[in-house]
């Protein structure tokens, strides 16, 4: 594929991404319009609705205000990213310190001369950003874009005043023309210092002031380009017109015929503390540059990747936070073979040794002679090949930021719409909604009481029944303990006796270990007891979700979590802030059957015979037993303890049923039977009526024009926040095509 063909393929892929960004931009614009309309209605309604609705309406204000600030910012960000993908050119930023060969590389690629792309053997030469675009068959011409007085003062001068703490920045050119504030302590009046740069801008103001505010673009021919972009003329005499220039666009016919669709961005060198240059680089990278080509010419007498290189890299990295500079930049190591300046050896060392050992990380590095057009063209071919292979991933990184923000805004709009929808149900005068609410509440409260009473009756009938889950768990533990007692062998007993100063000591320790091991096995019963508790909480939650109509207050599938979330919604119903309903819900959610609470005391009483001080089989001293007899004694004591555990635990298998019944009956007494409970439920249901009976009360407001307008505005916003609006931004050409 030709160079022009490869560039065209890259542009074609990006055009599809731009369409997706434009759809997201449309969604943001529509959402912003609907939200502004809703905010106007919200402000109007604040003075017309009852106190309860007014407080809810006021609470919506913070979220609405936040979205009204973020949506315009997101629209701008989408515009910027879409413009990047819509561009008709692929933009390559060429960056380097002074005298590294940056301008020479551009000349070799474009065929231009020092007149259009100035070079200098002295200090800095490039003074402004130049965008060079290839266009077949056109003569070289340039468009110069000047600073306005305002942009010059705010973008060029003000940063110096801020960094140097010189006080308020000048607001007019006349003000700037006055004597500068004194040089701050710590700054030295040497060339390259920040204050020195500001002093140069100040001293040269008469030389370039006439250009500030000049109509842009100002078209010039090739012979005039240098005086607007260079810091010095051909005789190395200072030029100052560049200080008034924001950037220059040069259209020309590149030396090679097939660079259609390519633009080069020649940025000022960054080799000192010139704040203006650093800001230009960052601003250009953020909005204009797709790929970066660093140019570095190693010194033939000795070199390395040092602090100035890392400073340049860091400034450029600041402009590419989403993409990652190491993935979208190249280093072109400028090789010079002139006998007295031959740096070939150090160019090779930089590529093979110095660069890999530094934090100056790029996608690829190439050695080329920037003065040779063929070398430069070959290096640019490698850049295009890399872009063609990796563009999708690089663009995905840019799109990921917008995708995440779109998802966040979509979710926030959906939540806002859901809260706003419930407001219409609340924003009714009391005389409109209270009577139908009372009817609905009485019906629902009766269903709640009936449902809980039925559950209590069921649990009463079950309270003397064996808990099957616990019975299975106990049998599993006992069977495992019987089949795997882990008694020591005779040889192990002999060895232990030798180590413990006799069989009696070894016997006592083995008893204690058997007791601990057997006791630990019963902890497995916790799983069954927890499951029984969870089942109880689920059954209570089912009554609250169904007959009580509270399912809309929580989507938690777990019964205990559902109870806690409902408890959290209970409003302040008593002067002291307490609530019998809230307390009962929290009590039930926190209730837990456990081995330690229900069974441990029974098991421990059965294990006394496995205690060295109270053994079921006392150790006989006269005559002393053999190791085999001691092992048999351990087996007997263990079997006796296991038998007692089985007998005792069988008596406790109905205890969980009794405990479950007791806690649920207590819950019923607190939330249904106790004095004042129904009044608490009344306050609770009144507070959440819009969620329990959605739409029931909004229908009563058809005669209230302001509430109809609110409902219509919310519906429009909810439609934009519905699933799929906006769809996810595509990250690959396949997704974009789909």
N, C-alpha and C positions, 0 to 999 in steps of 0.2 A: 504494500500500500504506500502511495506517495506521501510526502510530508503534508501536503495540503489535504489529502484524503484522511490522514490520521487526525489532523486538527479538526476537520469537519465532523468526523465520527465522535470526537470528544464533545463538540458543541451540540451535536444531535442528541446525545444522551442527556446533556444538561438541560436542553430545552424541555424535555419531559418532566424533569424535576421542577422546573420553573412553573409548569402548569399546576402541579400539585400545591406548590407554595401559594400560587394565586388563588386557588380554591380555599385554602386555609385563610388567606387574607380576606376573602369575601365573607367567610364565616365570622371572622373577628369584627369586621365592619358592621355586619348585620347585628351581631350580639351587642356591640357598643351602642348602636342606634336604639335597639329594644331596651337596653339597660338605662339609657338616658331618659327614655320615655317613662320607664317604671320609676326612676328616681324622682321625676317631676310629680308623678302621681303620689308617690310616698310622701313627699313634702306637703302636698295638698291634703292628704288624708290625716296627717298628724293632728290637725285641728278639728277633725270631724268624727273620729271614732271613739268608742268607750275607752276608759282607762286601760283595761286589760289589753285590748288590741293596740293601743298607743304604745305601750311599753314594748310589745313585740315588734311593732313597726319601727320604733326607734332603734331597736337592737339590730335590725337589718341594715341600718345606715352604714355601719363600719365596713361590712362586707361589700356593700354596693360601692362605697367610696374607693375601697381598695381595687375593685375590678375596674372602676372608671379610670383609675390611674394606670393600671397595668395593661388594659386592652389597647389603648393608643400606642404604648411603648412596644407592645408585641406586633402591632400593625406595621410600625416603622421597621422593626427587626425583620419581619417577613418581607417587606419591600426591599430591604438591603440585600437579603439573601437571594431573593428571586432575581433582583437586578444582576447579581453576580452570575446566576445561571442563565440569564437571558442574553448576556453579552454576546456580541457577534465576534468577539476575539478571545483567544486564550492568552492571558496576561502573564508574562514572565518577568519577575522583578530581579534586576541585576544589582547586586549590592557588594560593596567592598570599601575598604579603607583607601585613603589617598595613595596614589602611585602604585596601585596593585595591578592595573591593567584592565579595570572595569570598562572604561571608555574605549580602550583599544579593542576589547572583545565586541562591543556594540558596533564599532566601525567595521570590523571584519565581517560581521554578520549582515550589516545593512549596506555596506559600501559607501557610507557617509564619511565626511572628512572632519577635521578639527573645527571647521566653520560651524557645523551643525551639532557635533558631539565633541565638545572641547576637551583637550587633554593638556597636561602641563607637567613639566619636570620639576616644578617648584612645590608649592603647597597644595591646598585644596583648589579644585577647579570647578567641578559641578556644584552649582549653587541652588538649583531648584529641581523638582521632580519633572522629568520629561517622559512623555508617553509616545513611543515611536511605533507606528502602525504600518504594516506592509499593505500596499494596494497596487495591483498590477497597472503598469503603464501611466502612472501619474507623476508629475514633477514634484520635487520636494517643496513642501510648504508647511507653515506652522501657524498654530493659533495660540496666542498668549493670553492667559487668564490672570488678571491682576487682583490683588487684594483691594477691598474697599477700606476706607479709613477705619471702619468699625472692626472688620475682620483682622486687619493688621494689628490694631491695638490689643484686641482680645486674644488672638491666636499666637502672635509673635512676641509682643512686648510684655503683656501681663504675666506670662509664666516666669519671666526673669524677676519681676517685682515680687512674685510669690515665693520663688525659690530663695532669693537673696534677702527676703523680709525687708523690702525697701518702703513699705507702706502702700497706700492705695495706688493702683496702677493708673496712669493718665487716661482720661476719657476723650481727649481731643489731641490732634497732632500739634496744635499750638502749645498745649500743656506739655507734651513730650519734648517739644523743642526747647523748653526751659532747662536750666542746669539740672543735671541728674542729682538724685540724693547722694549723700556721701557713701563711699565704698564701705560695706559692712566689715566688722572685725572678722579676721580669719581669711578673708579673700586677699589675694595678692594681685597687684596690677601687672600681671605678666600675660603675654600673648597666650591665648587658649583658655584663660579663666572665664568664668561666667560673666563676671562684671566687665571684663574686657570686651566680650562679645556685645554686651548691651551698650558699652561706650562706643563701639564701632557703629552700631546701628544709629546711635544718637548723633555721632559726628557726621555721618554720611547722609543724614536726612535730607539736606538740601539737594543732594545729587539724585535722589529717587522719589522725592515727595510728589513730583508732578505726575507720576504714574499711578499713584494710589487713587483708586476710584475711576480710572480710565475705563472706557467702555470695553467690555469683554464679550466674545473673543476679539483680540486684536490680531489681524492676519498680517504675517510678514513673510518675506521670501527667505531663501536659504542664507543669503549674505547677512541678514539681520538677526538670525537666531542666536548667535553666540552672545551678543550683548545683553540678551534677556535671560540667559541660563548660566553664564559663566561668571566666576568671581574675578577673572583677570582676562585681559585681551591677549592677542598673539604675542605681544612684546612683554607679557607678564606684568602689565600695569593693572592696578586694581580697577574693577568694574563694580558699579553699585546698583544698576537697574534691577538686577535679579532679586534684590531685597524686597521689591514691591510685587513680585510675581508669586502667585500661588502654584501654578504648574503650567506646562507647555505641552501641547499635543502636536506632534510632528507626523505628517503623512508622507510616505516616500515609497519608492520602489526598491525593495531589498535586493541585494546583490544576486541572490539565488531566486529563481523564478517561482518556486513552489512553497513559499512561506505564507500563502494566503490564509488569513484567520489568526495570524500571530501578532501580538503586540509586545514590545519590550518596554519595561518601565525602568528608567535610569534614575536611581535615587541618589541624593547627596551622600558623599562619604561621611562616615561617622568615626572620627579619629580623635575627638576632643570633647569638651563639655558643652558644645553648641546645642542648647536645648531645642532650638527650632528644628535642627536637622533630625534629632531623635524623634520629635513629635511627628515630623513629616513621614518618617519611615513607618512608625506605628500606624498612623492614620491611613497611609496608602496600603499597607498590608491588610488592614482590617477589611477594607471595602473593595479593593481593586485587584490585588495580586493573587494568582492561583498557585503559582510555583515560584520558589526562590532559587536563584543561582548566586552563590557567594563566589567572589573572585579573590584569590590570594596568590601573591607572588613571593615565594620564599627568597630570603636573602642568600646569595651564594656563599657568603662568609660564615654562615651559621644562623640557625633559626629554630623555630618550634611553634606549637600552638600555645600562645600565651595569653596574658590578661587582656590585652586589647582585642584579641579575637573573641574571647569569651564575653567581653562587654558588648561587642557588636552583636554576637549571637543572642545575648539576653534581651537587647533592645528589639530585635526582630521577633524573638519568641513572644514578647509581650503583645505583638500584633496578631498572633495566630493561636489564641487560647483553645479553640475548639479542635483544630485539625492536628496540631502537634507538629512542630517544626522539623523534627527528625524524620517525619514521613513525607514531607512535601518540600524538601530543600535538597540542593546539590552543592557540592564544592568543586569549582573548576580551579585547579592548581596551575597557575600560569608559569609555563616553562620558557625560559629565555636561553638561547644557545649562542648569543653573541660572545665571542671569546673572552672579553674582559668582564662579562656579566653572566657567564654560564652558571645557571642554578639547577641544572638537570639532576645532579646527585641529590640535592636537598629537596627538589620537587618529588623525587621518588621516595625519599625518606619520609616526607610529610604524608604522602598517601599510604605508605606501608607501615610506618612506625608511629610518627608523632600524632597523627589524627586518631587512630584507634585507641591510643592511650589517653585521649582528652575527653572532655564532656561536650565537645563541639561535634555533635552527632547529626549526620545527614543521611538521606536515603542512599546516595551514591557519591563517590568522589572520582574525578577524572583529571588526568594530567594532559594539558594541551597548551600550545603556543597561541596566545590570544592575538598575536599579530598575523597568524596564518588563517585565512578564511576557511580552508578545508578542515583544519583542526577544530575550529569553532563549530562549523556545520555538523561535523561528526558528533561532537559533544551534545549539541542540541537535539540530534536524532535520538541519542540515548535518553534525553529528558522526555521526549515525546513518547518513546516506547514505554517508559516507566509510567507515564500518565495514562496511557491507553490501558495498561494492565492493572493499574491501581486506582483509577479515578473513582470507581464506584465506592470503594472503601473510604477514600478521602472525603468524598461528598457526603457519605453516610454520617461521618463525624460532625459535619456542619449541620446536617439535617436533624441529628439526634437531639441537639439543644432545642430546636424549634418543636420537634415532636413531643418532647417531655413537657415543654411549656404549654403546648396545645392541650395535652391530656390533663394537665393541672387546671387550666382555665375551664375546660369542659366539665371537669368534676365539680369545681367550685360553682359554676353556673347551675349545674344540676341540683346541687345542695341548696343553693339560694332559691331556685324555682320551687323546690319541694317545701321549703319553709314559707315562702310567699304564698303558695297555694292554700296553706292551712289558715292563712290570715283572714281570708274572706269569711271563713266559718266563724271566726272570732269577732269580726268587726261588725257585729249586729247590735243594735240597741237591745237592752235586756228584755223589753216588752215583746220583741219579735222572737227571740230564740228560747227564752227560759221555759215557757210552757211545753213546747215540743221536746225540749231537752229533759224536762222532768219526767215526761212519759217514757222516753227512751231509757232514762236512768232506772226508773222503777222496774221496767221489764228486765233490764240487764242485771240489776242487783239481785232480783229474784232468781235469775238463771245462775248467777254466781253462787248464791247461798245454796240453791238446790244441787249444783254440781259438786260443791265441797262437801255438803252433807252426805251425798251419795258415796263420795270417795271415803269419807270417814266410816260409813257403814260397811263398805267393802273391807277396809282394813281392820275393823273390829271383828269381822267374821274370820279374818286370817290371822289374828294375833296369837292364837294358840297353835298355829300350824308350823311344822318344820320348815325352815328356810332351805329350799332345795339347793341354792347356790352355795350356802355355807356348808350344808351336809356333804355335797360333792367335794368341796375344798378340804374339809376335815378328813374325809376318807382318803383323799389323794395324799395328804400329808402323812397320815398314819401308815398307809401302805408303803410309802417311800421309806419311812423311818424303820418299818419292820424288815423290809427287804435290803436295806443298806444301813445297818447299825454302825458300821465302821469300827468294830471292836479290834483291838490289837491282836496280832498273832502271838503265839507262845514265845517265839524268838524275840519279838519286839518287847514283850513284857520283861524278859530276862535282861535285855539291853537297858531298858528303862530303869529296872531295879538297880542295876549296877551304877547307873548315873544318878539315881535319886536316893541312894543309901538305903536300899532295901525294898522288898516287895510291898510292904505296907504303905510306904510313901508313894510308890508307883500306883498302887491300887487307888489311893485317895485322889491322886491327880487325874487318873483315867475316869473316875466317877464324875469329878467336876467337869471334865471335858465332854463327857457324854451328856450331862445335864445341859450344858451350854449349846451343844450341837442340836439336841432334840428341841430345846426351847426356840432356837432360831428358826427351825423348820415351820413353826406355826405362824410366823410372820406372813407366810404366803396366804393365810386366810384373809388378810387385808384386802386383797383383790376382790374376793367375793363380797365382803362387807361394803366396800366402796361401790361396787356395782349395784347392790341393793339400795344404797342411799341414792345413787343417781337415778335409779328407777322410780323411787318415791318422788324425787324432785321433778322428774319428767311428768309424772301423773298429775302432780299439782299444777305444773306449768301448762299442761294440756287443758285443764279446767279454766285457767286464766286466759289462755289463748282463745279457746272456743266459746263456751257459755258466757265468760266475762268480757269477751270482745277485745282483749288487750294485746292481741297478736301484733298489731301494727306498731306497738311501742318498742319492739326489739326483734331483730332478726336472728338472735342467738339460737343455734340449734340445741345447745346444752341447757338442760333444765335449770341447773343452779345459776348459770350465767344469766339466763332469762329472768329469773327471780331478782337478781341483783340489779339488772338494768331497769326493771319495772320499779324496784324500790327507789332507784335514783330519780325517777320521775315524779315521785310523790311530793307534792308541794308542801309548804309550811301550812299546817292545819291547826296548830295550837299556839298559844302565845309564847310558850317556852321553846317553840321550834320542833318539839317532838311529834311523833306520829306512831300510833299503835300499828297501823298497817305497814309502815316502813320498817318498824322494828321486827314485826312478825316475818316479813319477807326476808329480811337480812338474817334473822335467826334460822329460818328454814334453809336458806341457801348455804349457811355456814355449818349446818348440822352434818355430822359425819359419824358413821359407825366404823369402829376400828377394832383390831385384835386387842390392842392394849386396853381399850375401854371396856370391852365386853368379855373377853376370853382369857386374858393373861392371868388374872387372879385365880381362875380355876386351874389353869395349866400349872402354875407355879406350885400350888398346893400338892399336885401329883408328883412333883419332882424331888420331894424331900429325900426319898430313898436313894437319889443319885448325888447326895451331898456327902462329902468326906466325913463330916462331923456326925451325920445321922444316916448312915448307910442302911439300906434295906437288908443287906447281907454283911453283918459286922465281920471284921477281919479277925480270924482266930490266931492267937499267938502261941498257944501250946496245944498240940504241936503246930508249927508254922506250916501253912499250905504250900503246895508246889505252884509253879507258874501256871500249869494247866488248870489247877483248881481255882486260882485267882481269876483266870479268864472265864471260867464257868460262873463264878460269883458275879462278874461284871454282866454276863449275859442274863442272869436271873434278875439282878437289880434293874437292868434296862427293860426287860420284858414286863416286870411288875409295874414300872413307871408308865410304860406304854399302855398297859391294860387299864390303869387308873385314868389316864388321859382320855382313852376311848370312852370309858364309862361316864366320866364327868362331862365331857363335851357333848355327848348324846343328850344330856339333860338340858344343854344350853342352845340346842338347835332352833328352838322357837323364840329365843330372846330377841333376835333382830326384828321379827314380826311384831313383837310386843312393843319394842322401842319405836319402830316406824309408826305404829298406830298412835302411840302416845304423843309423838311430836306433831303429827298431822292433826290430831284432835285438839292439841293446844293451839296450833295455828288457826283452826276453825274457831275456837273460842275467842281468840284475840281479834280476828278480822270480821267475824259475823256475830257472835253471841255477846260480846262485851258492849257495855253502854257507850254510846257515842260512835261506834264503829260505822254505822250506816251514814252518819253525817260526814265522817271522814271520807268515805267512798264518794259521797255526793260532791265534795270539794275536789277530790281527785279527778273524777270523771268530767266535772265542769272544766277543769284545767286542760284536759287532753281530748275534749270532745271532737275537735276538728280532725284528730287522728283516728279516733275510734269510729266515728260516723262521717267519713269524708263525703262532702257534697250535701249532706242532709241540711246543713244550715245555710250554705251558699244559695241553695234554691230559694230560701226565704227572702233573699236580698234582691230579687229581680227588679223590685220597684226602686231600689237604691241605685241611682245612676253612677255614683262614684265607685260603688263596689263592683258594678258591672264592668266599668272601665279597668279597674284593678285586675279582675279576673281575666279579662281579655289580654291585658298586658302580660300577666303571668303566663297565660297559655302560649303567647307568642315566644316568650323567653324559654319556656319548657320545651317547645318544639325545637328550638336551636340546641338545647341541651340534651335532646333525645339521643340514644345510642346511635353511633355512626355519624354524628354531626359535631365536629368535622371528623372524617375518617383519618386513620393514621397516615402521616406523610410517608410516601414510599421511600425506601432506602436503596433499592436496586432498580435497574432498568426493567427487570421482569415485573416487579411490583408496580412500577409506574405504568408499564404497558397494560397491565391488568386493570 
